[in-house]
Amino acid sequence: MKQQDVMSLQNFDFLALSFAQMQSQGRRVDTEAITGNMDRDGKTWFLKRYNYYLNHLRNEALTE
């Protein structure tokens, strides 16, 4: 994997976390608008990370 590809994945992972945090704070997040220009693999990967972070944040909130 090229360095540029790794950096791109890190950026998308950061965005997935950021949008999950926004959603968990009660802000409306439109994942369809966010992923609208992504190819199928990119969209699948992004949504998987987004849902992972969202579930993690929700579980954290339940244990507080």
N, C-alpha and C positions, 0 to 999 in steps of 0.2 A: 504494500500500500504506500502510495506516495505521501510525502509530508503534507502537501496541500490537502489531500483527502482526509488525513487525520485531523488537521486543523478545522476543516469544514464540519466533520462529525462533532468535534468539541464545541463548535459554535452552535450547531443545531441542538446538541445536548443541553447547553446553557439556555437556549431559547425554550426548550421543552420544560426545563425546570422553572424558568421565569414565568411562563404562562400557567403552569400548574400552581405556582404560588399565588398568582393573581386570582385564579379560579377558586382556590381554597380560602381566599380572603373575601369572597363574595362578588368579585368582579366578573362580568360576563366575558367569556372567552369563546370566540367563534373558530373552532378548529378547522372548519371547512374553508373559511377565508384565509387562515394561516397556511394551510397546505394546498390551496387551490392550484398553484403553479408547480407543485412538486410532481416528480414522476411517481409511479405506483410504489416502487421500492422505497423511495425517500419518504413518501407519505406514511407507509406502513411502519417504517423504522421510527419516524418522528412520533406518531401516535402511540406506539408501544412505549417509548420513553416518557412521553407526556402522561400516559395512564399510570406508569410505574411511579412517577413522582407524585401524581395526584393521590394515588392510593396510599403512598408512604406518608404524605402530609396529613391525610385524613386519619390514618391510624395514629399518628403522633398526637393529633388533636384529641382523640378519644382517650389517650392514656394520660393526658394532663389533668 
